[in-house]
Amino acid sequence: MTDSELERNKAVALRFKKSQGTKDMPQVEKEVLAPNYNRIRGGNLHLAANARDQDWPHPGMYLRAAFPDRVDIIEHVVAEGDTVGLLFRLNATHQGNLFGIPATGKKIDVYEIALLRIVDGQMVEGWFMMDEAELLRQLGAKLPARKDGRIIAPAVPELGESGDALVHRLSANRALSQHDAHKAILARSRSSAPSSADRSPEYARRREAFQHLHDWGVARGRGDQTLRAALADRRDPIDRLIAEGDAAWMRFYLHGAHHGVLYGLPPSGKRIGVPAVDVSRFAAGKWQESWCFGDELGLLLQLGAPNLLLE
């Protein structure tokens, strides 16, 4: 794909995002959303699933009944092939019911990430993930209780290719492009043989995939009871790698059975599987920094502890 085609795809994605909540939104959506547009995952997947069939007020399109002053701040855009990645922050005031949570008047600032597929100038697929765990924490609100007492946890997906298989496939081409070399480094980080040689001396991990849970455990003196230690058979299959310039993104799925103590949570034996996206930067062929964002509320729901971070 040419540079001009990539820039066109970025422009389509940004036009869609920036039109939300404006008078131009209906017309823009008619133009940029393909007739077969598939919104695979919504940003508030878990709050919406938990609210289903509860007769709570709807938060409105793009949550603007709950957050009428919503402003999205774009932090990072990357594109390769037909895929565009957007990383942005949602800034707003909670002024209306949000999936069963009455207005609190509190200001929020939370991350959301999107992976969008664009074909012939139109979006055909959208995948979104908001930091729902941090949203609840900033609102000081527990997951609203359903009338039936259930907690709606996401299914454990079986997706993606192992890091080992991806490294092998990418390395089969001896003349790796710069972008494929960056992808191989990311894939190797989720393989059975991650290498410290991939990292530059200045490498910085800006954010853990499950940062809030990590901070919660460290604050209670349980920093060694990590996900890697708690999931004895952990594997992280990868289903999307995109690279542009010095940036590369990887979507992977944390998988494993909870057989060890996790920041104080006793082993449940439950199998968990949730997505995460690594947003990385490279310099001179080395891994310079990593910023990772995982589905923490999905993880907590699967563990049966959705309100853990509020305790």
The 8 nearest C-alpha neighbors of each residue, nearest first, counted from 0:
[[1, 80, 4, 2, 5, 79, 3, 81],
 [2, 0, 4, 3, 5, 6, 80, 79],
 [1, 3, 5, 4, 6, 0, 7, 79],
 [2, 4, 6, 1, 5, 7, 0, 8],
 [3, 5, 7, 1, 6, 2, 8, 0],
 [6, 4, 8, 2, 7, 3, 78, 9],
 [5, 7, 9, 3, 8, 4, 10, 2],
 [8, 6, 4, 10, 5, 9, 3, 11],
 [9, 7, 5, 11, 10, 6, 117, 4],
 [10, 8, 6, 12, 7, 11, 13, 5],
 [9, 11, 7, 13, 8, 12, 14, 6],
 [12, 10, 8, 14, 9, 13, 15, 7],
 [13, 11, 9, 15, 10, 14, 16, 8],
 [14, 12, 16, 10, 15, 11, 17, 9],
 [13, 15, 11, 17, 16, 12, 10, 18],
 [14, 16, 12, 13, 18, 17, 11, 27],
 [15, 17, 13, 14, 18, 19, 12, 71],
 [16, 18, 14, 19, 15, 13, 71, 21],
 [19, 17, 24, 21, 15, 16, 14, 23],
 [20, 18, 24, 17, 21, 16, 15, 61],
 [19, 21, 18, 24, 22, 63, 61, 17],
 [22, 20, 23, 18, 24, 19, 17, 25],
 [21, 23, 24, 20, 25, 18, 19, 26],
 [24, 22, 21, 26, 25, 18, 27, 19],
 [23, 25, 18, 27, 19, 21, 26, 22],
 [26, 24, 28, 27, 23, 29, 22, 18],
 [25, 27, 29, 28, 24, 23, 30, 22],
 [28, 26, 24, 30, 29, 25, 31, 23],
 [27, 29, 31, 25, 30, 32, 26, 24],
 [30, 28, 26, 27, 31, 32, 25, 33],
 [29, 31, 27, 28, 32, 26, 121, 33],
 [30, 32, 121, 28, 29, 122, 27, 33],
 [33, 31, 122, 121, 28, 36, 29, 30],
 [32, 34, 36, 121, 35, 123, 122, 31],
 [35, 33, 36, 32, 123, 29, 121, 37],
 [34, 36, 33, 37, 123, 32, 124, 122],
 [37, 35, 123, 33, 124, 34, 32, 122],
 [38, 36, 124, 39, 123, 35, 125, 122],
 [39, 37, 125, 40, 124, 126, 36, 41],
 [38, 40, 126, 37, 125, 124, 41, 127],
 [39, 41, 126, 38, 127, 44, 42, 125],
 [42, 40, 44, 127, 43, 126, 128, 38],
 [41, 43, 128, 127, 129, 44, 40, 111],
 [44, 42, 41, 46, 45, 47, 129, 131],
 [43, 45, 41, 47, 42, 46, 48, 40],
 [44, 46, 48, 47, 43, 49, 297, 296],
 [45, 47, 49, 48, 43, 44, 98, 50],
 [46, 48, 50, 45, 44, 49, 43, 98],
 [49, 47, 45, 51, 50, 46, 44, 151],
 [48, 50, 46, 151, 47, 51, 45, 150],
 [51, 49, 47, 48, 98, 53, 46, 52],
 [50, 52, 48, 53, 49, 47, 54, 55],
 [53, 51, 54, 50, 55, 49, 48, 145],
 [52, 54, 55, 51, 50, 145, 146, 99],
 [55, 53, 52, 56, 51, 50, 57, 99],
 [54, 56, 99, 53, 57, 98, 50, 96],
 [57, 55, 96, 58, 54, 98, 99, 97],
 [56, 58, 59, 55, 98, 97, 96, 64],
 [59, 57, 62, 64, 65, 97, 96, 56],
 [60, 58, 64, 62, 63, 57, 61, 65],
 [59, 61, 62, 63, 58, 64, 20, 57],
 [60, 62, 63, 59, 19, 20, 58, 64],
 [63, 61, 59, 58, 60, 65, 64, 66],
 [62, 64, 67, 66, 65, 59, 61, 60],
 [63, 65, 59, 58, 67, 62, 66, 95],
 [95, 64, 66, 58, 63, 96, 94, 62],
 [65, 67, 63, 93, 69, 68, 92, 64],
 [68, 66, 63, 69, 64, 65, 94, 92],
 [69, 67, 91, 66, 70, 92, 63, 90],
 [70, 68, 91, 66, 67, 90, 71, 63],
 [71, 69, 90, 89, 91, 68, 72, 88],
 [70, 72, 89, 88, 90, 87, 73, 69],
 [71, 73, 88, 87, 74, 70, 89, 90],
 [74, 72, 87, 75, 86, 71, 88, 85],
 [75, 73, 87, 86, 72, 76, 88, 85],
 [74, 76, 86, 85, 73, 77, 87, 84],
 [77, 75, 85, 84, 86, 78, 74, 83],
 [76, 78, 84, 83, 243, 75, 85, 79],
 [79, 77, 83, 82, 84, 5, 243, 80],
 [80, 78, 82, 241, 242, 81, 243, 83],
 [79, 81, 82, 0, 78, 5, 83, 241],
 [80, 82, 117, 116, 118, 79, 83, 8],
 [83, 81, 116, 115, 79, 80, 78, 117],
 [84, 82, 78, 115, 77, 114, 9, 116],
 [83, 85, 114, 77, 76, 113, 78, 115],
 [86, 84, 76, 113, 112, 75, 87, 114],
 [87, 85, 112, 75, 74, 73, 111, 113],
 [86, 88, 73, 74, 72, 111, 110, 71],
 [89, 87, 110, 72, 109, 71, 111, 90],
 [88, 90, 71, 109, 108, 70, 110, 91],
 [91, 89, 108, 70, 107, 69, 71, 88],
 [92, 90, 69, 107, 68, 106, 66, 70],
 [93, 91, 106, 105, 66, 94, 104, 107],
 [92, 94, 104, 66, 105, 102, 103, 65],
 [93, 95, 102, 65, 104, 66, 92, 103],
 [65, 96, 94, 102, 64, 93, 97, 101],
 [95, 97, 101, 102, 100, 65, 99, 58],
 [98, 96, 100, 58, 99, 65, 95, 101],
 [99, 97, 50, 100, 46, 96, 47, 58],
 [98, 100, 55, 97, 143, 96, 101, 50],
 [99, 101, 97, 96, 98, 143, 102, 140],
 [102, 100, 96, 99, 103, 95, 97, 94],
 [103, 101, 95, 94, 96, 93, 104, 100],
 [102, 104, 105, 93, 101, 94, 138, 95],
 [105, 103, 93, 94, 102, 92, 106, 95],
 [106, 104, 103, 93, 92, 138, 107, 137],
 [107, 105, 92, 91, 93, 104, 108, 90],
 [108, 106, 91, 90, 92, 137, 109, 105],
 [107, 109, 90, 89, 88, 91, 106, 110],
 [110, 108, 89, 88, 130, 134, 107, 133],
 [109, 111, 88, 130, 87, 129, 89, 112],
 [110, 112, 129, 128, 87, 88, 130, 86],
 [111, 113, 86, 128, 127, 85, 87, 129],
 [114, 112, 127, 85, 126, 84, 115, 86],
 [113, 115, 84, 126, 83, 125, 85, 127],
 [116, 114, 125, 83, 82, 124, 113, 126],
 [117, 115, 82, 124, 81, 123, 122, 83],
 [116, 118, 122, 81, 121, 123, 120, 8],
 [117, 119, 121, 120, 81, 122, 123, 116],
 [120, 118, 121, 117, 122, 8, 81, 4],
 [119, 121, 118, 117, 8, 11, 31, 122],
 [122, 120, 31, 117, 33, 32, 118, 119],
 [121, 123, 117, 32, 33, 116, 124, 31],
 [124, 122, 36, 33, 116, 117, 37, 121],
 [123, 125, 37, 116, 36, 115, 38, 122],
 [124, 126, 38, 115, 39, 114, 37, 127],
 [125, 127, 40, 114, 39, 113, 38, 115],
 [128, 126, 113, 42, 41, 40, 112, 125],
 [127, 129, 42, 112, 111, 113, 41, 130],
 [130, 128, 111, 42, 131, 110, 43, 112],
 [129, 131, 133, 132, 110, 109, 111, 134],
 [130, 132, 134, 133, 129, 296, 135, 43],
 [131, 133, 296, 135, 134, 130, 295, 136],
 [134, 132, 136, 135, 131, 130, 137, 109],
 [133, 135, 131, 137, 132, 136, 130, 138],
 [136, 134, 138, 140, 132, 133, 137, 139],
 [135, 137, 133, 139, 138, 134, 309, 132],
 [138, 136, 134, 139, 135, 133, 107, 105],
 [139, 137, 135, 140, 136, 134, 105, 103],
 [138, 140, 136, 137, 135, 141, 309, 134],
 [141, 139, 135, 138, 136, 142, 100, 137],
 [140, 142, 306, 143, 135, 139, 309, 305],
 [141, 143, 144, 140, 306, 305, 135, 46],
 [144, 142, 99, 141, 145, 100, 98, 49],
 [143, 145, 142, 148, 146, 149, 150, 141],
 [144, 146, 148, 147, 149, 143, 53, 49],
 [147, 145, 148, 144, 53, 149, 52, 143],
 [146, 148, 145, 149, 144, 150, 53, 52],
 [149, 147, 145, 146, 144, 150, 151, 143],
 [148, 150, 147, 145, 151, 146, 144, 49],
 [149, 151, 152, 148, 49, 300, 303, 145],
 [150, 152, 49, 149, 48, 153, 300, 45],
 [151, 153, 300, 301, 150, 154, 297, 45],
 [154, 152, 297, 155, 151, 301, 300, 45],
 [153, 155, 156, 152, 272, 301, 271, 273],
 [154, 156, 272, 271, 153, 157, 273, 270],
 [157, 155, 158, 154, 272, 273, 252, 254],
 [156, 158, 155, 159, 272, 236, 252, 254],
 [159, 157, 156, 238, 236, 160, 252, 237],
 [158, 160, 238, 237, 236, 161, 157, 251],
 [159, 161, 236, 237, 238, 162, 164, 165],
 [162, 160, 236, 164, 163, 237, 165, 159],
 [161, 163, 190, 186, 189, 165, 164, 187],
 [164, 162, 190, 166, 161, 165, 167, 191],
 [165, 163, 167, 161, 162, 166, 168, 160],
 [164, 166, 168, 162, 167, 163, 169, 161],
 [167, 165, 169, 163, 183, 168, 164, 170],
 [166, 168, 164, 170, 165, 169, 171, 163],
 [169, 167, 165, 171, 166, 170, 164, 172],
 [168, 170, 166, 171, 167, 165, 172, 183],
 [171, 169, 172, 167, 168, 166, 173, 175],
 [172, 170, 168, 169, 173, 167, 166, 175],
 [173, 171, 170, 174, 175, 169, 168, 176],
 [172, 174, 175, 171, 170, 169, 176, 180],
 [175, 173, 172, 176, 170, 171, 177, 180],
 [176, 174, 173, 179, 180, 172, 177, 170],
 [175, 177, 179, 178, 180, 174, 181, 172],
 [176, 178, 180, 179, 181, 175, 284, 244],
 [177, 179, 181, 180, 176, 242, 182, 243],
 [180, 178, 182, 176, 181, 177, 175, 183],
 [179, 181, 183, 177, 178, 182, 175, 176],
 [182, 180, 178, 184, 179, 183, 177, 185],
 [181, 183, 179, 185, 184, 180, 186, 178],
 [184, 182, 186, 180, 166, 181, 185, 187],
 [185, 183, 187, 181, 182, 186, 197, 188],
 [184, 186, 182, 188, 187, 183, 181, 189],
 [185, 187, 162, 183, 188, 189, 184, 166],
 [186, 188, 190, 184, 193, 189, 185, 162],
 [187, 189, 193, 185, 186, 190, 184, 194],
 [190, 188, 162, 187, 186, 235, 193, 191],
 [191, 189, 162, 187, 163, 192, 188, 193],
 [190, 192, 193, 163, 189, 162, 187, 188],
 [191, 193, 190, 194, 187, 188, 163, 189],
 [194, 192, 188, 187, 190, 191, 189, 195],
 [195, 193, 196, 197, 192, 188, 187, 198],
 [194, 196, 197, 198, 193, 199, 188, 286],
 [197, 195, 194, 198, 199, 285, 193, 286],
 [198, 196, 195, 285, 194, 286, 184, 199],
 [199, 197, 286, 285, 196, 195, 202, 287],
 [198, 200, 202, 285, 201, 286, 287, 197],
 [201, 199, 202, 198, 287, 203, 285, 286],
 [200, 202, 199, 203, 287, 198, 288, 286],
 [203, 201, 287, 199, 288, 200, 198, 286],
 [204, 202, 288, 205, 201, 289, 287, 290],
 [205, 203, 289, 288, 206, 290, 202, 207],
 [206, 204, 290, 289, 203, 288, 207, 291],
 [205, 207, 290, 291, 204, 210, 208, 289],
 [206, 208, 210, 209, 291, 290, 292, 205],
 [207, 209, 292, 291, 293, 210, 275, 206],
 [210, 208, 207, 293, 212, 211, 295, 213],
 [209, 211, 207, 213, 212, 208, 214, 206],
 [212, 210, 214, 213, 209, 215, 133, 308],
 [211, 213, 215, 214, 210, 209, 216, 308],
 [212, 214, 210, 216, 211, 215, 209, 217],
 [213, 215, 217, 211, 216, 212, 218, 210],
 [216, 214, 212, 218, 213, 217, 211, 219],
 [215, 217, 262, 221, 219, 213, 222, 214],
 [216, 218, 222, 214, 220, 221, 219, 215],
 [219, 217, 215, 216, 220, 214, 221, 222],
 [220, 218, 216, 217, 221, 215, 222, 262],
 [219, 221, 217, 218, 222, 216, 223, 262],
 [222, 220, 216, 262, 217, 223, 219, 224],
 [221, 223, 217, 216, 224, 220, 225, 262],
 [222, 224, 221, 225, 262, 228, 217, 220],
 [225, 223, 262, 261, 222, 221, 260, 228],
 [226, 224, 228, 227, 223, 261, 229, 262],
 [225, 227, 229, 228, 230, 261, 224, 262],
 [226, 228, 225, 230, 229, 233, 231, 224],
 [227, 229, 225, 226, 230, 224, 231, 259],
 [230, 228, 259, 226, 261, 260, 227, 258],
 [231, 229, 257, 233, 255, 256, 227, 232],
 [230, 232, 233, 229, 228, 258, 256, 255],
 [233, 231, 255, 230, 234, 256, 254, 258],
 [232, 234, 255, 230, 254, 231, 227, 235],
 [235, 233, 254, 236, 253, 255, 232, 189],
 [234, 236, 253, 252, 254, 251, 189, 237],
 [237, 235, 161, 159, 160, 251, 252, 234],
 [238, 236, 251, 159, 160, 250, 239, 161],
 [237, 239, 159, 251, 250, 160, 158, 236],
 [240, 238, 250, 249, 237, 241, 251, 248],
 [241, 239, 249, 248, 182, 250, 242, 238],
 [242, 240, 248, 247, 79, 239, 249, 78],
 [241, 243, 247, 178, 246, 79, 248, 244],
 [244, 242, 246, 77, 245, 78, 247, 79],
 [243, 245, 246, 242, 178, 247, 77, 177],
 [244, 246, 281, 280, 243, 282, 247, 242],
 [247, 245, 280, 243, 244, 242, 279, 281],
 [246, 248, 242, 279, 241, 278, 243, 280],
 [249, 247, 278, 241, 277, 240, 279, 242],
 [248, 250, 240, 277, 276, 239, 251, 241],
 [251, 249, 276, 239, 275, 237, 238, 277],
 [250, 252, 237, 275, 236, 274, 238, 235],
 [253, 251, 274, 235, 273, 236, 275, 254],
 [252, 254, 235, 272, 273, 274, 234, 251],
 [255, 253, 272, 234, 233, 271, 235, 252],
 [254, 256, 233, 230, 232, 271, 270, 234],
 [255, 257, 270, 230, 269, 258, 268, 271],
 [256, 258, 268, 230, 269, 266, 267, 259],
 [259, 257, 266, 268, 256, 229, 230, 231],
 [260, 258, 229, 266, 257, 261, 230, 228],
 [259, 261, 265, 266, 264, 229, 263, 224],
 [260, 262, 264, 224, 263, 229, 225, 259],
 [263, 261, 216, 224, 221, 264, 260, 225],
 [262, 264, 261, 260, 265, 221, 224, 216],
 [263, 265, 261, 260, 262, 266, 267, 259],
 [266, 264, 260, 263, 267, 261, 259, 258],
 [267, 265, 258, 259, 260, 257, 268, 264],
 [268, 266, 269, 257, 265, 258, 302, 264],
 [267, 269, 257, 258, 266, 256, 270, 259],
 [270, 268, 267, 257, 256, 271, 302, 301],
 [271, 269, 256, 255, 257, 268, 272, 155],
 [272, 270, 255, 254, 155, 256, 301, 269],
 [271, 273, 254, 155, 253, 156, 252, 255],
 [272, 274, 252, 253, 294, 298, 297, 271],
 [275, 273, 252, 251, 294, 293, 253, 250],
 [274, 276, 293, 292, 251, 250, 252, 294],
 [275, 277, 250, 292, 249, 291, 293, 251],
 [276, 278, 291, 249, 248, 290, 279, 250],
 [279, 277, 248, 290, 289, 291, 247, 276],
 [280, 278, 289, 247, 288, 246, 248, 290],
 [279, 281, 246, 288, 287, 245, 247, 286],
 [282, 280, 286, 287, 245, 285, 284, 246],
 [281, 283, 285, 284, 287, 245, 286, 280],
 [284, 282, 285, 281, 286, 199, 287, 245],
 [285, 283, 282, 281, 286, 181, 177, 180],
 [286, 284, 199, 198, 282, 281, 283, 197],
 [285, 287, 198, 281, 199, 197, 288, 280],
 [286, 288, 202, 281, 280, 199, 282, 285],
 [289, 287, 203, 202, 280, 279, 204, 286],
 [288, 290, 279, 204, 205, 278, 291, 203],
 [291, 289, 206, 205, 278, 277, 279, 204],
 [290, 292, 277, 208, 206, 207, 276, 278],
 [293, 291, 208, 276, 275, 277, 209, 207],
 [294, 292, 275, 208, 209, 295, 274, 276],
 [295, 293, 297, 296, 274, 273, 275, 298],
 [294, 296, 298, 297, 293, 209, 132, 299],
 [295, 297, 132, 299, 298, 294, 300, 131],
 [298, 296, 300, 295, 294, 299, 301, 153],
 [297, 299, 295, 301, 296, 300, 273, 302],
 [300, 298, 305, 302, 296, 304, 301, 297],
 [301, 299, 305, 303, 152, 297, 302, 298],
 [300, 302, 298, 152, 303, 299, 271, 297],
 [303, 301, 299, 300, 304, 298, 269, 267],
 [302, 304, 300, 301, 299, 305, 150, 152],
 [303, 305, 299, 307, 302, 306, 300, 301],
 [306, 304, 299, 300, 307, 303, 296, 142],
 [307, 305, 309, 304, 308, 141, 142, 310],
 [306, 308, 309, 304, 310, 305, 299, 212],
 [309, 307, 310, 306, 215, 212, 136, 211],
 [310, 308, 307, 306, 136, 139, 141, 140],
 [309, 307, 308, 306, 215, 141, 136, 304]]
